[in-house]
Amino acid sequence: MKAKIKVTLKNGVLDPQGKAIEGALGSLGFSGIEHVRQGKYFEIDLKNSDKAKAKAELDDICRKLLANTVIENYEIELA
Amino acid sequence: MKSAVILFPGINRERDMARALEAVTGHKPIIVWHTETTLPQVDLVAVPGGFSYGDYLRCGAIAARSPIMTDIRAKAAKGLKVLGVCNGFQIITEAGLLPGALLRNSGLKFVCREVKLKVENTRTFFTNKMKQGDVVRCPIAHGEGNYICDAETLKALEDNNRIVFRYAEGTNPNGAMNDIAGIANEQGNVIGMMPHPENMIEPLHGNSDCRPLFESLLAA
């Protein structure tokens, strides 16, 4: 089983990297950009084939390491 | 006053920290490798600066999950003094010893220079030789020192005098909330700060402004 995990900064948390990308896109002439937020993406191959157990474990993984829930949200997709 | 300095891969300020501790306390700190599971008998644990694990994932995140951190967390809960400097501040915050998080500097740049540091709380193990409102010169060197926390936490920090150091007015180098440069936990036995006081304690550093901070350890 494969998991795809997205970790993004919470709303309201300043994202200087997103801002820098926003600026660079402006320099390239992309005039239609309103905002850019940068996040992280993880692909995890799982030994577990039980979807419910895998989901619980991934939730634990996100809270304990992949995301800092003080500043970040996470989304888990299982396939 | 016995101390330990914790060493993680990618840390580079452990010698500066050990040197400062030895210069003031007269005891050579024990360097503890991160894979150890038990701390030696000490009065203070210092988590120094550097770039543990190359700042992979988030600065301090991987080091915060090292084997030695379990014992540090357990002993800190029982009152062991812990001082985190720079990456050490990021590590102990990621480990949950202090609230909030440290984000990329608002100006996007790594900032390596001197700041003016205002001592806001003189009743801690690291500031008891200082006077309220003292302003000292102190070097900084970080890319992620932009302290952030939720409104409730910020209020608790302000109301309970847990902001130990602030960047003096107009010198905030990283966009940190309320000019926060260093904070303490609720019990006061854990302090984290972005600036490097260990690099401002002897004439060769150009200034000894931060020596009284280390001298405070002797009275604590």
Contacts between the chains, C-beta under 8 A, distances in Angstrom:
chain1	res1	chain2	res2	distance
A	13	B	103	7.1
A	13	B	148	6.6
A	14	B	103	6.5
A	14	B	106	6.3
A	14	B	146	7.2
A	14	B	148	7.6
A	14	B	175	7.1
A	16	B	103	7.6
A	16	B	104	4.7
A	16	B	105	7.1
A	16	B	106	6.0
A	16	B	107	7.8
A	16	B	108	4.9
A	16	B	146	8.0
A	17	B	104	6.3
A	17	B	108	7.7
A	19	B	108	7.7
A	20	B	108	5.7
A	64	B	65	7.5
A	65	B	57	7.4
A	65	B	61	6.9
A	65	B	65	6.3
A	66	B	57	7.4
A	68	B	58	5.8
A	68	B	61	7.0
A	68	B	94	6.8
A	68	B	101	5.6
A	70	B	99	7.6
A	70	B	100	6.3
A	70	B	101	4.5
A	70	B	148	7.7
A	70	B	149	7.0
A	70	B	150	7.6
A	71	B	101	4.7
A	71	B	103	6.7
A	71	B	148	6.4
